[in-house]
Amino acid sequence: MTMNENIKTLRLQKRLSQEALGELLGVSAQAVSKWERGGSLS
């Protein structure tokens, strides 16, 4: 499983939206979306 697949799978298991996960991590929902699409992980 790739990093982006892991992020999405774990987020969905915790029933978090991209926005909610972003708030917990201090990043935007757009950043979470980019990570889940396999964009930059930095």
C-alpha positions as CSV (number, residue, x, y, z in Angstrom):
1,M,0.0,0.0,0.0
2,T,1.4,3.4,-0.9
3,M,1.6,6.4,1.4
4,N,-1.3,8.2,-0.3
5,E,-3.5,5.1,0.0
6,N,-2.5,4.7,3.7
7,I,-3.5,8.3,4.4
8,K,-6.9,8.0,2.8
9,T,-7.6,4.6,4.3
10,L,-6.8,5.6,7.9
11,R,-8.7,8.9,7.5
12,L,-11.8,7.0,6.4
13,Q,-11.4,4.4,9.1
14,K,-11.5,7.3,11.7
15,R,-14.5,8.8,9.8
16,L,-12.7,12.2,9.3
17,S,-13.2,14.5,6.5
18,Q,-10.2,15.9,4.7
19,E,-11.0,19.2,6.4
20,A,-11.1,17.7,9.9
21,L,-7.8,15.8,9.3
22,G,-6.2,19.0,8.0
23,E,-7.3,20.9,11.1
24,L,-5.8,18.2,13.4
25,L,-2.5,18.3,11.5
26,G,-2.4,22.1,11.1
27,V,-2.7,22.0,7.3
28,S,-5.4,22.8,4.7
29,A,-7.9,20.4,3.4
30,Q,-6.3,21.0,0.0
31,A,-3.0,19.7,1.3
32,V,-4.7,16.5,2.6
33,S,-6.4,16.1,-0.8
34,K,-3.0,16.5,-2.6
35,W,-1.5,13.9,-0.3
36,E,-4.3,11.4,-1.0
37,R,-3.9,12.0,-4.8
38,G,-0.2,11.2,-4.5
39,G,1.1,14.7,-4.7
40,S,4.0,16.1,-2.7
41,L,4.2,14.6,0.8
42,S,6.5,17.4,2.0
